[in-house]
Amino acid sequence: MPRSRKKKTQSSASSSTPSENGANRKRQGCTVQVLYCILALNVWISAKTGDFSQFKRKLGTIRWKQEPAPQQVVTNFDKPSDLLGSNATVQLPPPIVGVHRPDRDAVFAVALGYTVQHLARFVGSLVETGYTGDIVLGVLPEEHLDPTVRDFLSCHSGVNNNNEGAHVIAYGMDIVCRKFGRRTRCQAPRLYADSTTGDYIPDDRLPREIAQLRFEYYWAWLLQYSSKSRIFVADGRDVYFQRNPFELIPSDMDTTLYVFEEYSHPPLRHQNSNRLWIRATRGMDVLNQIGDKTVLCSGTTVGGYSAMESYFRAMVQSFDETQCLILGCDQGHMNYLVHTGRLLQNSTQIQHIEYGKQGSSLVNTLGLYANEHKPLRAYGVLDNTTNQVLNFDGSVSPVVHQFDREEELKVIMEQRAEELFQKWNESFHSSA
């Protein structure tokens, strides 16, 4: 009997015509395509709503790619050089201009490819506040540097003022960059070296945005200072100084970090870019945990030596954990580290974090605020007489950030850049 059933099955199978078999395969193919379409639609809907629960139920143990596996808790953040081996150490090339003064405060910024007018606005506005610390800049390598930019940097390096006033220290950032679609990502093959041989160690990290790579340079520059120093980091392109940024913070703040909020409406979960950066780096669980917090801006931060050293470590380690290559993920790292409490919990060097509110503190970050329908002047943010940017109480904002997000203020700042350049240019040629 078993044999006859087997024969019957074989006979039945062999009785199908080629055209019937082809039709069966076509129906099966259509069914698979429909199932894939349904699955793709569910994924798209989940991505729009932020709810991946039904997607997870259907796929069982498969993990949505934007939800990294839970990270192991560490008690202190690794040095950026640790990834390259126990013998790896920072080996900066000599600065193009300037010499560090280890006991001074310092302002750090990356200014790759900036025009002399952009540098005049950033450096010139800071110098005019009476600031007397160091200004450390990352610029193009000397062989690619515009001669006028080179002259400007040299004139502000303190070579002729007997160690008084603000000094510029400019490093040529010897990085290797490649195009990935419309984005440019870079590596730093001449930042770390073997402490025994002195040979440079290849950069094992993925090519990454300058906005992320800069934190490794910040860490390397910070090592040139001491526990007496306070360190302020700023976006070089869209920051303008109206008062000395160190006037409103304590002189003794080695383990204190100051972070600065953007406009509080909408909160993080309803702000498209910041929501994306949190989901891409840490997943929906973290977004749900911190989504009602106000967005923190990674473009400006200030703190004591120890606090900033640990903060720079944490920002690099967060990239190493998540490998997020999206432009802006550095802000996702910052909001995750601060708002979840990990920065305080996992660092012995950060004892206190202060939050500066937008429009009421040291830094007035205007980006989200400028997205409102009214011009800034209508809110009283711009002084009608001086065109200075004001805090909500009418006082002058010491540091203006993201001034290019509103057209009128952008024009004002372009004019100031030209005025500061012309002021330096006239002085430079009159003394030549």
C-alpha positions in Angstrom: 0.0 0.0 0.0 2.6 2.6 0.8 4.2 1.8 -2.5 1.0 2.3 -4.4 0.3 5.6 -2.6 3.8 6.7 -3.6 3.3 5.8 -7.1 -0.1 7.6 -7.1 1.6 10.8 -5.8 4.4 10.6 -8.4 1.8 9.9 -11.0 -0.3 12.9 -9.9 2.8 15.2 -9.9 3.9 14.0 -13.3 0.4 14.5 -14.7 0.7 18.4 -14.4 1.5 20.1 -17.7 4.3 22.6 -18.1 1.8 25.4 -18.6 0.1 24.5 -15.3 3.5 24.4 -13.4 4.3 27.8 -14.8 1.0 29.2 -13.7 1.5 27.8 -10.2 5.0 29.3 -9.9 3.6 32.7 -11.2 0.8 32.6 -8.5 3.4 31.8 -5.8 5.6 34.6 -7.0 2.7 37.1 -6.9 1.8 35.9 -3.4 5.4 36.5 -2.2 5.4 40.0 -3.9 2.2 40.9 -2.2 3.5 39.8 1.2 6.7 41.8 0.7 4.6 44.9 -0.3 2.4 44.5 2.9 5.5 44.2 5.0 7.1 47.2 3.4 3.9 49.2 3.9 3.9 48.2 7.6 7.5 49.3 8.0 6.8 52.6 6.2 3.8 53.3 8.5 5.8 52.4 11.6 8.7 54.7 10.5 6.2 57.6 10.1 4.5 57.0 13.4 7.5 55.9 15.4 5.6 52.8 16.6 7.5 49.6 15.6 5.5 47.3 17.9 3.5 45.5 15.3 6.6 45.3 13.0 8.5 43.5 15.8 5.6 41.1 16.5 5.6 40.0 12.8 9.3 39.6 12.6 9.8 37.9 15.9 13.5 38.1 17.0 14.6 40.3 14.1 15.8 43.7 15.4 14.9 47.0 13.7 18.2 48.3 12.5 17.8 51.7 14.2 17.5 50.1 17.7 21.0 49.1 18.7 21.5 46.4 21.3 21.7 47.6 24.9 25.1 49.0 25.7 27.2 47.8 28.6 27.4 50.4 31.4 30.9 51.7 31.9 32.2 53.7 34.9 34.4 56.0 32.9 34.6 56.8 29.2 37.5 55.5 27.1 40.1 57.9 25.8 39.6 58.3 22.0 43.1 56.9 21.4 42.2 53.6 23.3 40.5 52.2 20.2 43.8 52.1 18.4 45.7 50.2 21.0 47.4 50.6 24.4 50.4 52.3 22.9 48.4 54.9 21.0 48.8 58.5 22.0 48.0 61.9 20.6 50.6 63.3 18.3 49.6 66.8 17.0 51.7 68.4 14.4 53.1 71.8 15.3 50.6 74.6 15.0 50.8 76.8 11.9 50.7 79.8 14.1 50.6 80.4 17.9 51.7 78.8 21.1 49.4 77.4 23.8 49.3 79.1 27.2 48.4 76.2 29.5 47.0 78.3 32.4 44.6 80.3 30.2 41.0 79.8 29.2 40.5 78.6 25.6 37.8 78.7 22.9 37.9 75.8 20.4 36.4 75.8 16.8 36.9 74.0 13.6 37.2 76.4 10.7 38.1 74.3 7.7 37.9 76.3 4.4 36.5 79.5 6.0 37.0 82.8 4.3 38.9 85.5 6.0 35.6 87.4 6.5 34.2 84.4 8.4 37.3 84.2 10.6 37.1 88.0 11.2 33.6 87.7 12.5 34.4 84.8 14.8 37.8 85.9 16.0 37.3 89.6 15.7 34.1 89.7 17.6 35.6 87.6 20.4 38.7 89.8 20.6 36.5 92.9 20.8 34.8 91.6 23.9 38.1 92.0 25.8 38.7 88.2 26.0 42.3 87.4 26.8 42.5 83.7 26.5 43.5 81.3 23.7 41.5 80.7 20.5 42.3 77.3 19.1 41.2 76.7 15.5 41.4 73.8 13.1 42.0 75.0 9.6 43.2 73.7 6.3 46.8 72.4 6.1 49.3 75.3 5.5 49.9 74.4 1.8 46.2 74.8 1.1 45.7 77.9 3.2 44.7 81.2 1.6 47.6 83.7 2.1 45.2 86.3 3.5 43.8 83.8 6.0 47.4 82.9 6.9 48.2 86.6 7.5 45.0 87.1 9.6 45.8 84.1 11.8 49.4 85.2 12.3 48.4 88.7 13.2 46.2 87.3 16.0 48.7 84.8 17.3 50.1 87.2 19.9 53.6 87.4 18.4 53.8 91.1 18.9 51.9 91.7 22.1 54.1 90.3 24.9 51.8 87.5 25.8 48.9 89.9 26.4 45.3 89.7 25.0 43.8 86.9 23.0 46.0 84.5 21.1 45.1 82.4 18.1 46.6 78.9 17.8 45.8 77.4 14.4 46.4 73.7 13.5 46.3 72.4 10.0 43.9 69.5 10.1 45.7 66.8 8.0 42.6 64.7 7.3 41.6 62.4 4.4 38.1 62.9 3.1 35.9 61.1 0.6 32.6 61.7 -1.0 29.7 59.4 0.0 26.9 60.5 -2.3 26.4 64.2 -1.4 28.2 64.0 1.9 31.9 64.2 2.7 33.3 62.1 5.5 36.8 62.1 6.8 39.4 60.2 8.8 42.4 61.5 10.8 45.5 59.5 9.9 47.9 62.0 11.5 46.3 62.5 14.9 47.4 59.4 16.9 50.8 57.7 17.0 52.6 54.8 18.6 54.1 56.1 21.9 57.1 53.8 21.5 58.1 54.3 17.8 56.5 57.7 17.1 54.9 56.3 13.9 51.4 57.5 13.1 48.7 54.9 13.6 46.1 54.5 10.8 42.6 55.8 11.7 40.5 52.6 12.3 37.2 54.5 12.7 34.8 54.8 9.9 35.0 57.9 7.8 32.7 60.4 9.6 31.3 63.9 9.4 33.6 66.7 10.5 30.9 67.6 13.1 31.7 64.2 14.7 35.5 64.1 14.0 36.0 67.5 15.7 35.5 66.0 19.2 38.7 64.0 18.8 40.6 67.2 17.9 38.9 69.0 20.8 40.2 66.3 23.1 43.7 66.5 21.7 43.8 70.3 22.0 42.4 70.2 25.5 45.4 68.1 26.7 47.5 71.2 26.1 45.8 73.0 29.0 45.6 72.6 32.8 43.0 72.2 35.5 42.9 76.0 35.8 41.5 76.3 32.3 37.9 76.7 31.2 37.1 75.4 27.7 34.4 76.8 25.4 33.6 75.0 22.2 31.7 76.7 19.4 30.6 76.3 15.8 32.9 78.6 14.0 30.5 79.3 11.1 27.5 80.7 12.8 28.6 82.0 16.2 29.1 85.7 17.0 30.4 87.1 20.3 28.8 90.2 21.9 30.3 89.8 25.4 33.1 87.8 26.9 31.7 84.2 27.1 33.5 83.6 30.4 32.1 86.6 32.3 28.9 84.8 33.5 30.5 81.5 34.7 32.6 80.7 37.8 36.3 80.8 37.6 36.6 77.6 39.6 34.5 75.0 37.7 36.9 72.1 37.0 34.2 69.4 37.2 31.2 71.5 36.0 29.7 71.3 32.5 27.4 73.9 31.0 25.1 72.8 28.2 22.7 75.1 26.2 19.1 74.5 25.3 17.5 75.5 22.0 14.0 76.9 21.9 11.7 74.7 24.0 8.9 74.4 21.5 8.6 71.8 20.2 10.2 69.3 22.6 12.7 66.8 21.3 10.2 64.1 20.2 8.3 66.5 17.9 11.4 68.1 16.3 12.1 66.1 13.1 15.9 66.2 12.9 16.5 65.6 16.6 14.0 62.8 16.8 15.8 61.2 13.8 19.2 61.5 15.5 18.0 59.9 18.7 16.3 57.0 16.9 19.3 56.5 14.7 21.8 56.3 17.6 19.8 54.8 20.5 16.4 53.6 19.2 12.8 54.2 20.1 13.1 53.2 23.8 15.5 56.1 24.5 13.4 58.5 22.4 10.3 57.6 24.5 12.4 58.1 27.6 13.7 61.6 26.8 11.3 62.8 24.1 9.7 65.5 26.3 13.0 67.1 27.1 14.2 70.4 25.5 16.7 70.0 22.7 20.3 70.6 23.7 22.6 72.0 21.1 26.0 70.3 20.5 27.4 73.3 18.8 28.2 75.2 22.0 29.3 73.9 25.4 31.6 75.2 28.1 33.1 73.6 31.2 36.1 73.1 33.4 39.1 71.1 32.2 38.1 67.8 33.8 34.5 68.0 32.8 35.2 68.9 29.2 37.9 66.2 29.0 35.3 63.6 30.0 32.6 65.1 27.8 34.9 64.8 24.7 35.7 61.2 25.6 31.9 60.4 25.9 31.1 62.0 22.6 33.7 59.9 20.8 32.8 56.7 22.6 29.1 57.2 21.7 30.0 57.3 18.1 32.1 54.1 18.5 29.1 52.4 20.1 26.5 53.4 17.5 28.6 54.0 14.3 26.0 56.6 13.3 27.1 58.4 10.1 24.1 60.7 9.6 25.0 64.4 9.6 23.9 65.7 13.0 24.3 62.5 15.0 26.7 64.3 17.3 23.7 66.2 18.6 21.9 62.9 19.1 24.9 61.6 21.2 24.8 64.8 23.3 21.1 64.7 24.1 21.3 61.0 24.9 24.3 61.4 27.2 22.9 64.3 29.1 19.2 63.6 29.2 19.5 60.0 30.2 21.9 60.9 33.0 24.7 58.7 31.6 27.2 61.5 31.4 26.9 62.2 35.2 26.5 58.5 36.2 29.5 57.2 34.2 32.0 59.9 34.7 34.0 60.6 37.8 35.2 63.9 36.3 31.7 65.5 35.8 30.1 66.4 39.1 27.6 68.9 38.0 25.7 69.9 34.8 24.1 73.3 34.4 21.4 73.9 31.8 21.4 77.3 30.0 18.0 78.2 28.8 17.6 79.7 25.3 17.2 83.5 25.6 18.2 83.6 29.3 21.8 82.5 29.5 25.3 82.7 28.1 24.4 81.4 24.7 21.3 82.4 22.7 20.7 79.6 20.2 18.2 81.0 17.6 17.7 78.2 15.1 14.3 76.7 16.3 13.2 80.1 17.6 13.7 81.6 14.1 11.4 78.9 12.7 8.5 80.8 14.2 6.3 82.8 11.8 7.3 86.3 13.0 10.7 87.9 12.4 13.1 88.1 15.4 12.7 91.8 15.6 8.9 91.4 16.3 9.8 89.3 19.4 12.2 92.0 20.7 15.2 89.7 20.1 16.9 92.4 17.9 17.6 95.8 19.4 16.0 98.5 17.1 18.9 100.9 17.7 22.1 98.7 17.9 20.9 95.6 16.0 22.4 93.6 18.9 20.8 90.3 19.8 19.0 90.4 23.2 18.0 87.9 25.8 14.3 87.9 26.9 15.1 90.3 29.8 16.5 92.9 27.4 20.2 92.2 28.3 22.7 91.7 25.5 23.2 88.0 24.7 26.9 87.2 25.3 27.0 84.6 22.5 24.7 84.4 19.5 24.4 81.1 17.8 22.6 80.1 14.5 22.2 83.7 13.4 21.9 82.6 9.8 18.5 81.0 10.3 16.7 84.3 10.0 17.3 86.5 6.9 17.5 89.9 8.4 19.9 88.8 11.1 22.0 86.9 8.6 22.4 90.1 6.5 23.4 92.0 9.7 26.0 89.4 10.5 27.4 89.4 7.0 27.8 93.2 7.2 29.6 92.8 10.6 31.9 90.2 9.1 32.9 92.6 6.4 33.4 95.5 8.8 35.6 93.4 11.1 37.7 92.2 8.1 38.1 95.8 6.8 39.1 97.0 10.2 41.8 94.3 10.4 42.9 94.8 6.8 43.5 98.5 7.2 45.5 97.9 10.4 47.5 95.1 8.7 48.5 97.2 5.7 49.2 100.4 7.7 51.7 98.5 9.9 53.3 96.6 7.0 
